[in-house]
Amino acid sequence: MNFTTNEQLILASASPRRKELLQMLNIPFTIVTSDVVETSVTVDTAREYVTEVALLKARDVAKRCQGKCIIGADTIVVFNNQILHKPVSEEEAIEHLTKLAGNRHEVMTAVALILADGTEHTFVEVTSVLFKEISPQLIKAYVQTGDPFDKAGGYGIQTSGAVLVDRIEGDYNNVVGLPIATLVQKMLTLQLLKLPF
Ligand SMILES: Cc1cn([C@H]2C[C@H](O)[C@@H](COP(=O)(O)OP(=O)(O)OP(=O)(O)O)O2)c(=O)[nH]c1=O
């Protein structure tokens, strides 16, 4: 696809996965990372939390890059109304994955767009993920790969964490960190992206 864009795009993310996903659109963008501390956010619902964090990341970068379009995102795993953040220890990773085993959870990614004129737009994409029944030995073996630690919920569907997943309903790329299909729709609506005809 040959999209064009009339604003300079900045991806406010240090995630290599988000960079790869945005590169699929074949449009120029640069990366400026934010220094937001996610735990400082207090709100009532997971949807509000993830939206607020995505906005904070985008606003933090917008302060330094005025007159450009900023894309910020945040991904969380929600199980039984509880947010499972990136695990900070092997014990926590095992705890997360033991909860998720054999059950369904939701992966929510919020995307915040701040346009060159300062207006803010957000949306949340939700993907439902069903995990297989997993033995404690398989959980331990996966945690020992080190893969869980930079990932919400403690797994990566795009890496060896794929063996934990039975099925998903919704956008796969949303689980990996950036729902590009809905993002493109939103950017077309906002006339940030244009089609060649
Ligand atoms: C569930 C799941 C999450 N993840 C990742 C996506 C996100 O990068 C990460 C959640 O952390 P985030 O805080 O959303 O993002 P990040 O810290 O990696 O990057 P930045 O804040 O700079 O944009 O978990 C996967 O890669 N695969 C998965 O299957």
The ligand as an SDF file (V2000), in Angstrom:
LIG
                    3D

 29 30  0  0  0  0  0  0  0  0999 V2000
    0.9360  -10.2220   25.7010 C   0  0  0  0  0  0  0  0  0  0  0  0
    2.1430   -9.7700   24.9390 C   0  0  0  0  0  0  0  0  0  0  0  0
    2.7620   -8.5720   25.2300 C   0  0  0  0  0  0  0  0  0  0  0  0
    3.8630   -8.1800   24.5340 N   0  0  0  0  0  0  0  0  0  0  0  0
    4.5390   -6.9060   24.8120 C   0  0  0  0  0  0  0  0  0  0  0  0
    3.9780   -5.7070   24.0480 C   0  0  0  0  0  0  0  0  0  0  0  0
    4.5510   -4.5240   24.7930 C   0  0  0  0  0  0  0  0  0  0  0  0
    5.8100   -4.1780   24.1870 O   0  0  0  0  0  0  0  0  0  0  0  0
    4.8020   -5.1020   26.1950 C   0  0  0  0  0  0  0  0  0  0  0  0
    3.9640   -4.3770   27.2190 C   0  0  0  0  0  0  0  0  0  0  0  0
    4.6530   -3.2640   27.6700 O   0  0  0  0  0  0  0  0  0  0  0  0
    4.3020   -1.7590   27.3040 P   0  0  0  0  0  0  0  0  0  0  0  0
    4.5210   -0.9710   28.5510 O   0  0  0  0  0  0  0  0  0  0  0  0
    2.9950   -1.6750   26.6130 O   0  0  0  0  0  0  0  0  0  0  0  0
    5.4060   -1.3670   26.2120 O   0  0  0  0  0  0  0  0  0  0  0  0
    6.9850   -1.3880   26.2740 P   0  0  0  0  0  0  0  0  0  0  0  0
    7.4850   -1.0460   27.6540 O   0  0  0  0  0  0  0  0  0  0  0  0
    7.4680   -2.6690   25.6660 O   0  0  0  0  0  0  0  0  0  0  0  0
    7.3690   -0.2250   25.2480 O   0  0  0  0  0  0  0  0  0  0  0  0
    7.0360    1.3680   25.3100 P   0  0  0  0  0  0  0  0  0  0  0  0
    6.3790    1.6920   26.6240 O   0  0  0  0  0  0  0  0  0  0  0  0
    8.3720    2.0570   25.1660 O   0  0  0  0  0  0  0  0  0  0  0  0
    6.1390    1.6080   24.1150 O   0  0  0  0  0  0  0  0  0  0  0  0
    4.4310   -6.4830   26.1510 O   0  0  0  0  0  0  0  0  0  0  0  0
    4.3910   -8.9620   23.5180 C   0  0  0  0  0  0  0  0  0  0  0  0
    5.3890   -8.6060   22.8890 O   0  0  0  0  0  0  0  0  0  0  0  0
    3.7700  -10.1520   23.2160 N   0  0  0  0  0  0  0  0  0  0  0  0
    2.6780  -10.6000   23.8710 C   0  0  0  0  0  0  0  0  0  0  0  0
    2.1530  -11.6840   23.5350 O   0  0  0  0  0  0  0  0  0  0  0  0
  1  2  1  0
  2  3  2  0
  2 28  1  0
  3  4  1  0
  4  5  1  0
  4 25  1  0
  5  6  1  0
  5 24  1  0
  6  7  1  0
  7  8  1  0
  7  9  1  0
  9 10  1  0
  9 24  1  0
 10 11  1  0
 11 12  1  0
 12 13  2  0
 12 14  1  0
 12 15  1  0
 15 16  1  0
 16 17  2  0
 16 18  1  0
 16 19  1  0
 19 20  1  0
 20 21  2  0
 20 22  1  0
 20 23  1  0
 25 26  2  0
 25 27  1  0
 27 28  1  0
 28 29  2  0
M  END
$$$$
